[in-house]
Amino acid sequence: MAKETQYTEENIRSLDWKEHIRMRPGMYIGKLGDGSSPDDGIYILLKEVLDNCIDEFVMGAGKTIEIAIKDNKVSVRDYGRGIPLGKVVDVVSKMNTGGKYDSRAFKKSVGLNGVGTKAVNALSSTFRVESVRDNQTATAEFEFGNLTQQDPIADSSKRRGTKVLFIPDNGIFKHYKYRLEYVERMIRNYVYLNPGLTIDLNGVKFFSNNGLKDLLEDQTNAADLLYPIIHLQGEDIEVAITHSRSQYSEEYHSFVNGQHTTQGGTHQAAFREALVKTIREHFGKNFDASDIRKSIISAISIKVMEPVFESQTKTKLGSTEMGGGMPSVRSYINDFLGTQLDNYLHKNAETTEAIRRKILQAEKERKELSGIRKLARERAKKASLHNKKLRDCRVHLGDLKKDRRLESTIFITEGDSASGSITKSRDVDTQAVFSLRGKPLNTYGMTKKIVYENEEFNLLQAALNIEDSMEDLRYNNIVIATDADVDGMHIRLLLITFFLQFFPELIKEGHLYILQTPLFRVRDKKQTFYCYSEQEKQEAIKKLAGKPEITRFKGLGEISPDEFKFFIGEDIRLDPVMLDKATTTEELLEFYMGKNTLDRQKFIIDNLKVELDVAEEIV
């Protein structure tokens, strides 16, 4: 019989505010990560500070925000009203303290109601706050949430506002690095939603004149737009709508009170419903909803009184009411589109006709594919997808917290040996494995029909659950895990081509990654180092006494499950697949997968020379 565990007064423990945040950081900022994903914790820390600056702008105080990021040190300066000087320490170190509770001061706030800057403070090795107002200033400094210095209120000639400086704790955020591409995307969203606001990032200024219209223009190649962007604005709502000529699936950018709701929510669902309803009523035809929304690229922003989100990181809206005596979110959006979009379509005949033709084309393609899709689904079932090709994770079984879906990852591997090693060493709660058989097909220039006819792509699409909408994506992180050799590189390229061709939103929204695995193992009897480059190998050799044992990993299958767990655990190294906004998807695919053999050959030779030069320098 098992021995009964003692439960006494000694087991009862009270944590202060910073201890609780540091012990359970995921409750406050979602997943931790190393900065390779746009929703990693280090970006949430920056966002929480920025949200306070945005609230100042919304309240009519301060039109410029300055951000500097260097060597993982972050400073954010606004020119708002400044924190009341006698409360500077309390606002950043006392839970449930802040101006957001006073609806007179912050009517439609985006900040975390007295939590945000406390989380930043507690999770930073260095945190400094300075407030300037009424020609006076107050400053306080912290380390790991502990107050280390508080300067008395003093006279100041500086412009009013608040400046926060912080360095994330590298004991919590392992091997982290700020990727400025992600920071820039965050900043762009802020200026789209706040025309008139200027944000300066390391000396580069970001500004928007046309709100969500600018967002869609920056996100999409002009040649790919089927018709000019429809831009509609109301007191508490703004929408931008167009259709893509080449994209197959739906793409949505949704916001609430300036917060980018990457997982959608009640407002995005209402928008999709209202769009279909308005189009059907305008044309007087009961078009299929999927035909209306196919290839749509759109953005919606609403402002809600005291919004309720489904998680602390506010990525999905749960509110059903607008607040302040207004109708429900669903009714408000339905009424707005039912009037404004319908009026626009009546006044713009060319756009209306383009939409009608797009719907009819989508209807034709859907009917042509219906038989193939039915057979494809049956093949997926016969292949026993969830047993044979896909080893799923428990996060989808409903017995884990919803917030852990942000951690959900699927590894796409080649061959049985590699998938076997990852399967045995993975975290079964959040990590799934999909095993490829052989090299995928080059899908460049092919139609969506090939996705259903090709068994590998059909099963992969089913595993990801992205046939109809990105909203149904089952995994937040899609990781290509192939050998670091020529064949492995080729498989990566073929998979990236597949996603670019048919599901570019996965890449645009930062879901696709390449797994980095070590090239070398350097060890002696006491220490083992896993090295991802020749330079790391040389550094490891210097750290070991005597002659070390050096192993060169030729493929993932050579790495045992006992070792693999170190590479896909908390120290996982991921390289995000990103699109250069200066290059269109079509240009990328044509260069890498088209028939321009000579151009591609020259590119490979030139880059190979660079790699050889670097290797010679290291040696």
BELNORGI-V825874 format. One record per residue. N is the residue number from 0. PSI is psi in radians with two decimals (NA if undefined). Layout:
# BELNORGI-V825874
[[N,PSI] [N,PSI]]
This chain:
# BELNORGI-V825874
[[0,2.35] [1,2.48] [2,2.34] [3,2.27] [4,2.33] [5,2.41] [6,1.75] [7,-3.07] [8,-0.49] [9,-0.37] [10,-0.25] [11,2.20] [12,2.41] [13,2.29] [14,2.45] [15,3.08] [16,-0.80] [17,-0.59] [18,-0.70] [19,-0.73] [20,-0.76] [21,-0.50] [22,-0.61] [23,1.05] [24,-0.53] [25,-0.47] [26,-0.43] [27,-0.61] [28,0.26] [29,-2.53] [30,2.79] [31,-1.32] [32,3.04] [33,0.16] [34,-0.02] [35,-0.28] [36,2.48] [37,-0.30] [38,0.31] [39,2.73] [40,-0.61] [41,-0.51] [42,-0.53] [43,-0.66] [44,-0.82] [45,-0.74] [46,-0.68] [47,-0.68] [48,-0.76] [49,-0.64] [50,-0.67] [51,-0.66] [52,-0.70] [53,-0.71] [54,-0.65] [55,-0.78] [56,-0.78] [57,-0.59] [58,0.11] [59,0.33] [60,1.91] [61,2.12] [62,0.02] [63,2.42] [64,2.31] [65,2.23] [66,2.35] [67,2.25] [68,2.06] [69,2.25] [70,0.67] [71,0.19] [72,2.23] [73,2.29] [74,2.45] [75,2.15] [76,2.17] [77,3.01] [78,0.72] [79,-2.64] [80,-0.27] [81,2.53] [82,2.38] [83,2.22] [84,-0.59] [85,-0.10] [86,0.20] [87,-0.81] [88,-0.78] [89,-0.73] [90,-0.52] [91,0.06] [92,0.04] [93,2.08] [94,2.64] [95,0.60] [96,2.23] [97,2.94] [98,-0.16] [99,-0.26] [100,-0.34] [101,1.79] [102,-0.31] [103,-0.59] [104,-0.62] [105,1.62] [106,-0.83] [107,1.26] [108,2.68] [109,-0.32] [110,3.03] [111,0.58] [112,0.99] [113,0.19] [114,-0.71] [115,-1.07] [116,-0.39] [117,-0.70] [118,-0.72] [119,-0.79] [120,-0.89] [121,-0.54] [122,0.28] [123,2.45] [124,-0.52] [125,2.33] [126,2.22] [127,2.34] [128,2.39] [129,2.28] [130,2.40] [131,2.21] [132,2.60] [133,0.67] [134,0.47] [135,2.80] [136,2.64] [137,2.40] [138,2.51] [139,2.53] [140,2.51] [141,2.75] [142,2.10] [143,0.58] [144,-0.11] [145,2.25] [146,2.17] [147,-0.42] [148,2.35] [149,1.95] [150,2.50] [151,2.72] [152,2.30] [153,2.81] [154,2.60] [155,2.53] [156,0.07] [157,2.75] [158,2.60] [159,2.80] [160,-2.99] [161,2.42] [162,2.25] [163,2.30] [164,2.34] [165,2.69] [166,1.97] [167,2.51] [168,2.01] [169,-0.06] [170,-0.38] [171,-0.76] [172,1.62] [173,2.31] [174,0.62] [175,2.74] [176,2.30] [177,2.19] [178,2.01] [179,-0.39] [180,-0.72] [181,-0.69] [182,-0.74] [183,-0.70] [184,-0.75] [185,-0.78] [186,-0.74] [187,-0.74] [188,-0.69] [189,-0.76] [190,-0.54] [191,-0.69] [192,-0.18] [193,1.18] [194,2.36] [195,-0.28] [196,2.39] [197,2.25] [198,2.22] [199,2.04] [200,1.93] [201,0.68] [202,-0.14] [203,2.21] [204,2.43] [205,2.36] [206,2.57] [207,2.36] [208,-0.54] [209,0.35] [210,-2.28] [211,-0.40] [212,-0.74] [213,-0.65] [214,-0.89] [215,-0.65] [216,-0.67] [217,-0.48] [218,-0.38] [219,2.46] [220,2.27] [221,-0.61] [222,-0.32] [223,-0.11] [224,2.25] [225,-0.54] [226,2.83] [227,2.53] [228,2.26] [229,2.11] [230,2.01] [231,2.42] [232,2.47] [233,-3.03] [234,-0.75] [235,0.38] [236,2.56] [237,2.35] [238,2.66] [239,2.33] [240,2.40] [241,3.09] [242,2.57] [243,2.57] [244,-0.56] [245,-0.44] [246,2.49] [247,-0.78] [248,3.13] [249,2.54] [250,2.15] [251,2.46] [252,1.98] [253,2.57] [254,2.58] [255,2.12] [256,0.64] [257,-0.08] [258,2.24] [259,1.85] [260,1.48] [261,-0.38] [262,0.22] [263,-2.34] [264,-2.83] [265,-0.59] [266,-0.69] [267,-0.70] [268,-0.71] [269,-0.66] [270,-0.79] [271,-0.70] [272,-0.79] [273,-0.63] [274,-0.83] [275,-0.81] [276,-0.77] [277,-0.77] [278,-0.77] [279,-0.78] [280,-0.62] [281,-0.77] [282,-0.20] [283,0.51] [284,2.52] [285,1.10] [286,2.61] [287,2.40] [288,-0.68] [289,-0.52] [290,-0.62] [291,-0.72] [292,-0.14] [293,2.32] [294,0.19] [295,2.48] [296,2.09] [297,2.89] [298,2.50] [299,2.42] [300,2.28] [301,2.79] [302,2.24] [303,2.47] [304,2.16] [305,1.12] [306,2.59] [307,2.15] [308,2.78] [309,-0.10] [310,2.87] [311,-0.54] [312,0.01] [313,0.80] [314,-0.11] [315,2.18] [316,2.31] [317,-0.26] [318,2.44] [319,-0.19] [320,2.53] [321,-0.53] [322,2.95] [323,0.52] [324,0.10] [325,2.91] [326,3.09] [327,2.83] [328,-0.78] [329,-0.83] [330,-0.69] [331,-0.81] [332,-0.69] [333,-0.79] [334,-0.72] [335,-0.90] [336,-0.67] [337,-0.52] [338,-0.98] [339,-0.79] [340,-0.70] [341,-0.75] [342,-0.75] [343,-0.78] [344,-0.61] [345,-0.57] [346,-0.25] [347,1.46] [348,-0.67] [349,-0.75] [350,-0.75] [351,-0.74] [352,-0.66] [353,-0.69] [354,-0.74] [355,-0.78] [356,-0.66] [357,-0.71] [358,-0.79] [359,-0.65] [360,-0.75] [361,-0.68] [362,-0.76] [363,-0.80] [364,-0.67] [365,-0.76] [366,-0.64] [367,-0.57] [368,-0.20] [369,-0.76] [370,-0.74] [371,-0.74] [372,-0.68] [373,-0.78] [374,-0.67] [375,-0.72] [376,-0.69] [377,-0.68] [378,-0.67] [379,-0.69] [380,-0.74] [381,-0.52] [382,-0.01] [383,1.03] [384,-0.82] [385,-0.02] [386,-0.61] [387,-0.94] [388,-0.58] [389,2.16] [390,1.80] [391,3.06] [392,2.82] [393,-0.28] [394,-0.39] [395,0.02] [396,-0.09] [397,0.01] [398,0.18] [399,2.79] [400,2.54] [401,-0.62] [402,-0.43] [403,-0.14] [404,-0.45] [405,-0.42] [406,-0.16] [407,2.30] [408,2.45] [409,2.23] [410,2.18] [411,1.96] [412,2.88] [413,2.28] [414,2.78] [415,-0.62] [416,-0.78] [417,-0.81] [418,-0.56] [419,-0.73] [420,-0.77] [421,-0.72] [422,-0.71] [423,-0.45] [424,-0.07] [425,2.93] [426,1.90] [427,-0.29] [428,-0.74] [429,-0.13] [430,2.19] [431,2.83] [432,2.28] [433,2.20] [434,2.14] [435,2.68] [436,1.81] [437,-3.06] [438,2.37] [439,2.87] [440,2.55] [441,1.91] [442,0.08] [443,2.22] [444,-0.05] [445,2.86] [446,2.98] [447,-0.34] [448,-0.61] [449,-0.47] [450,-0.60] [451,-0.51] [452,-0.47] [453,2.12] [454,-0.77] [455,-0.83] [456,-0.61] [457,-0.79] [458,-0.63] [459,-0.76] [460,-0.72] [461,-0.69] [462,-0.72] [463,-0.35] [464,0.84] [465,0.34] [466,-0.76] [467,-0.60] [468,2.56] [469,-0.33] [470,-0.42] [471,0.08] [472,2.21] [473,-0.35] [474,2.32] [475,-0.56] [476,2.17] [477,2.01] [478,2.10] [479,2.06] [480,1.64] [481,2.90] [482,2.63] [483,0.91] [484,-3.06] [485,-0.79] [486,-0.72] [487,-0.72] [488,-0.68] [489,-0.72] [490,-0.71] [491,-0.84] [492,-0.70] [493,-0.67] [494,-0.74] [495,-0.67] [496,-0.76] [497,-0.83] [498,-0.71] [499,-0.68] [500,-0.73] [501,-0.43] [502,1.01] [503,-0.40] [504,-0.52] [505,-0.64] [506,-0.74] [507,-0.66] [508,0.10] [509,0.63] [510,-0.26] [511,2.33] [512,2.82] [513,2.25] [514,2.23] [515,2.18] [516,2.69] [517,2.54] [518,-0.49] [519,2.64] [520,2.15] [521,2.15] [522,2.79] [523,-2.80] [524,-0.33] [525,-0.60] [526,2.65] [527,2.30] [528,2.36] [529,2.17] [530,2.32] [531,0.01] [532,2.93] [533,-0.66] [534,-0.78] [535,-0.62] [536,-0.81] [537,-0.68] [538,-0.68] [539,-0.70] [540,-0.70] [541,-0.49] [542,-0.31] [543,2.45] [544,2.40] [545,-2.96] [546,2.05] [547,2.83] [548,2.17] [549,2.19] [550,2.30] [551,2.02] [552,2.10] [553,-0.36] [554,2.85] [555,-0.56] [556,-0.34] [557,-0.23] [558,2.14] [559,2.71] [560,-0.61] [561,-0.59] [562,-0.59] [563,-0.52] [564,-0.42] [565,-0.40] [566,-0.25] [567,0.29] [568,-2.47] [569,-0.32] [570,0.32] [571,2.44] [572,2.08] [573,2.39] [574,2.00] [575,2.48] [576,2.05] [577,2.63] [578,2.30] [579,2.07] [580,-0.28] [581,-0.20] [582,2.32] [583,2.78] [584,-0.72] [585,-0.71] [586,-0.71] [587,-0.88] [588,-0.70] [589,-0.72] [590,-0.84] [591,-0.49] [592,-0.04] [593,-2.75] [594,0.26] [595,1.09] [596,-0.77] [597,-0.76] [598,-0.76] [599,-0.68] [600,-0.75] [601,-0.72] [602,-0.78] [603,-0.77] [604,-0.77] [605,-0.75] [606,-0.53] [607,-0.67] [608,-0.72] [609,-0.77] [610,-0.73] [611,-0.70] [612,-0.75] [613,-0.75] [614,-0.70] [615,-0.68] [616,-0.70] [617,-0.80] [618,NA]]
